[in-house]
Amino acid sequence: MSHVGLILPVLGLFLFFFLPLPIAGPLYFLLLAYSTWRYRSLIKSKRRPVTAGVQTLIGRTAEVIDVSGSGAQVLVNGEIWKAKATTPLTKGGKVKIVGIEGLTLIVKADDAGN
């Protein structure tokens, strides 16, 4: 349905074949104004920051709940995630999420949290 609003100016040109100019002109102007508003709102929505998905986890702080070998499990937003870090992690410590690799979080020790 959203594409109909974007193609209205092209479809609106047919008004000039069926209606007299004093009627078709203002109607076409209304269609053009509506279509312009739709284009602007579409572009505006594409520029909004990400509000859902794993990308929202980057930059958040998590708590280490289990450490095993080179990996760990961290708790963030009430969810348990696998995590890996280049530095050793301690159970109960705070980490900052710096990236995501598949379903594994890339974390670093949070200096402010310890």
Secondary structure, DSSP 8 states (H G I E B T S, - for coil): -HHHHHHHHHHHTTHHHHS-HHHHHHHHHHHHHHHHHHHHHHHHHHTS---SSGGGGTT-EEEEEEEETTEEEEEETTEEEEEE-SS---TT-EEEEEEEETTEEEEEE-TTT-
